[in-house]
């Protein structure tokens, strides 16, 4: 049985992770620490709060004494660190929050864990600090470049990716300098349930359903590797169980798509669903599909954002060969699950859209 402290678990990936963990390890205790910024939504985890093994704490990862208190009071042996500012556009217009949360917040957690797990009167030899990072730390790829491997040089191009690269290096340093037992995972673009509507897939879906324009940056040919969020959670599970201490593992969907192709796919899927299930027309009267039009009429190309990386792709060979990882959901099954979730949870996402 593990006793986990999960940071940022009211956000997208973190909330999926605690649902995944509770479903697969119901006897483990989970403490969630979340500041509930705009991307954190307590509704994402309210069903879990009924469990006696689940505790929610509203607080900031930069509050080191609070983290120390939680580690001690709940006898935490595993910390899984999701809490982060993650939206690239926001990092360009306001980088301060990214430096504070992603760098100083990670440092605060490392400092607290070292003090409680290693420097106290009752050290915890069997501990783990798992840090969740991104493929964006590696920079950008040319069309014919091989995917990012764990040995790639860090070449971040936005304040967001630079702040995550810095946090990765701090985690590495705490292992090599002090012996803190750490692992890191760098994931590709996630999609799935509880995804804030500012990101590409939920933004496209919610704009279609509201009859709003779908903004596509530049020519839309930016390429990303898409990973269903529960496959990401499964990958972290394997790293926690079997990953080598001090190592980084890339977790990818082995699934590259251009942004414009993703948008067209989502439009086609919504067109088909509305044609086959006309009951959705009453629920979404503003959707063009309710009037027999294609959702593609909403696609609008806008000026590309500053420093927009052209291509990301993950080489997941290391986690596949060492830990036996393989995505359980194909893109075809994962995207259908995601679309259906948004169709059936408009009470959730309508509170978050402008």
C-alpha angles and dihedrals in degrees: 000000000000130000108213134194108197118191121207093013094146088067130081107279095024094055091049089049095054090047089050093047095046091049094049100034106028093166094058118096119235127198115190122204114191134157091208096228117169091289094049116084120181090202087071090071105023093111090059093053088076089069118094088219093059128081128179121204121187105215149112125265087220088066096091096181090054091051091049090050093052093047090053101038095048096036089234116197100171128045118190110192117208100141109120146128101247114168110108095204091055090048090057095051097036115016096165094084090051093053091047099046103031100040108021092035093053090047090052091054093047091049092050093047093049091050096048101033100037113015102041129096088256106041119192108227094183100061136129134199110194117191120201114211140161142252089238091083088075094061122224136327132221116234094262098037118117115252121272114280126193089258094060117118115254109250107163117186105189134050087250096054092041090054091049091048089053092051091049090054093048090054090049091049093052089055098046096039103037105016096244107167104243141160129185132203126197112201136193123234111312127211132181143081125359092018112157111247093238090078124085104258099040091039090054093046097047093044091052091051091049095043092243126144116271107227115217117188114236113314092342093234094124107127127220134177107235123213127186106238096234089055087055089052089050090052092052089049090057092047091051091050103038110006119123114248115257092017131123122220126198113221113197141162094227083227119119120188134168112238093241091052090052090051092049091048092052090048091051092048094050091046089053096045093050091048092050097038109035091176087084090066091073091049093049109031092161094058111104088226088068087067094044094260126127120256086229089079086077096059110118125178113220135185111291116252124251116276093002108180111228102214141008124184131166127222101210096178094114097057091039096052099036101037104020095245121169126158109257095204124059116217089253093058096036096051092049090052089050096049092048091050092055092045090054099040105053091134086065101046100036089069090060103046126088 
